[in-house]
Amino acid sequence: MKNISISQRALNTPASAVRKLVPLADAAKKRGIKVYHVNIGQPDLPTPKKIISKIKNFKAETLEYAPSPGLLETRMAWQKFYKDKGINFEVEDLFVTNGGSEALIFAFAAIADPGDEIIVFDPFYTSYAIIAAMNNIVLKPVLTKAADGFHLPVQSVIENAISRRTKGIVICNPNNPTGTLYTDNEVETLINISIKHNLYIISDETYQEIVFDGKRVLPFASFPKIRNQLIITDSVSKRFNSCGARIGSFVSRNKDLMRAVLRFAQSRLCVATVEQLAVIPLLNDYKSYTEKIRDVYAKRRNTVMTELKKIPGISFIPPEGAFYIMPKLPILDSDDFATFLLTKFSDHGETVMVAPASGFYATAGLGKDEIRIAYVLEEKKLRRAMDLLGLAIKKYNK
Ligand SMILES: Cc1ncc(COP(=O)(O)O)c(C=O)c1O
């Protein structure tokens, strides 16, 4: 009899760099150790009252399915959200998704067949690797370096990564994990490449309002010449502190693509009805909220940078947006170090959990001396977390 088996694709799919050490953190907590979580972009700020009260006051007697593309009123709220940013979409251009994650899954699967390639900028958001592996899509990494502030290389270097099988480029601006804000020039370079080589751009806009020092992102959608090639994947998770609501959006003006993605959306029937309704007030009036949290993260960024500077042997690029920083540590193996933090180290019953950076690179061997820190805790906790990091490095290197 044939053995029951698991697909090669499933076996090849990597674990999330952000979550793979969770069992070790749980075990540390069972031993009574307090763990400061800077491994994951789970902000500690309260979800806006308007969202919570909509959930609490949901009145319908039956929790019905919503339409596969999303509730009309939620799609209209996303439309208003983009209109307030100066970008006009038709309601038909917008689908509601289960977080930005599902929008990314739809985007990858809709543009690339097994064996096709999507260009990423190393280091990149770890889930892109998972989604690519789930679909047998090959990620083609183009390296960005700390020495260049993790900014993009020149056009010809990016073009060198393009092959017959390249279907698109995925980019998150500002970037997770580096906090880099790509310049107008870089955005325009990617637009030129996508037109010259007929590629999709998947613009992951999860952190677009969290940009510091009076700077801003130049939206891809403000360039009509890539209208059929642009896909926006978006999310309320971070900008409204509503990670558990699981509301995102898939946006494209390409009608054929939207027809194909609708079939994907039909496979999961719909997105949760209550949460779709709950986020509408924030989508309709996002700025007053996002401006507040942007200032909170700017302060936290400054605190983390001040504390990191006190640790001998650490260097980092000051983040310009999102809420991550990717320091280089005086260690050789950040996977081993992150494990050490959860298994062998504690100070007064406390430790810190970080994300080892190797999982943010598609190029094997990179990120071994880097970690990603998410500054999603209040400043006092961040100070203690960085203090623990410094103490742990000293002990680890002994
Ligand atoms: C860059 C980036 N894109 C997409 C997501 C997906 O977020 P969600 O599925 O919660 O919307 C995240 C979450 O951390 C992210 O950091």
The ligand as a MOL file (V3000), in Angstrom:
LIG
                    3D

  0  0  0     0  0            999 V3000
M  V30 BEGIN CTAB
M  V30 COUNTS 16 16 0 0 0
M  V30 BEGIN ATOM
M  V30 1 C 4.8450 44.0900 5.1800 0
M  V30 2 C 3.6240 43.4020 5.6240 0
M  V30 3 N 2.7040 43.0810 4.7230 0
M  V30 4 C 1.5800 42.4420 5.0670 0
M  V30 5 C 1.3380 42.0890 6.3700 0
M  V30 6 C 0.0750 41.3450 6.6490 0
M  V30 7 O -0.6710 41.8950 7.6290 0
M  V30 8 P -2.2120 41.5170 7.8450 0
M  V30 9 O -2.4640 40.2030 7.2200 0
M  V30 10 O -2.3830 41.5030 9.3230 0
M  V30 11 O -2.9680 42.6000 7.1900 0
M  V30 12 C 2.2700 42.3950 7.3590 0
M  V30 13 C 2.0790 41.9740 8.7580 0
M  V30 14 O 2.9550 42.0230 9.5880 0
M  V30 15 C 3.4450 43.0710 6.9770 0
M  V30 16 O 4.3800 43.4070 7.8660 0
M  V30 END ATOM
M  V30 BEGIN BOND
M  V30 1 1 1 2
M  V30 2 1 2 3
M  V30 3 2 2 15
M  V30 4 2 3 4
M  V30 5 1 4 5
M  V30 6 1 5 6
M  V30 7 2 5 12
M  V30 8 1 6 7
M  V30 9 1 7 8
M  V30 10 2 8 9
M  V30 11 1 8 10
M  V30 12 1 8 11
M  V30 13 1 12 13
M  V30 14 1 12 15
M  V30 15 2 13 14
M  V30 16 1 15 16
M  V30 END BOND
M  V30 END CTAB
M  END
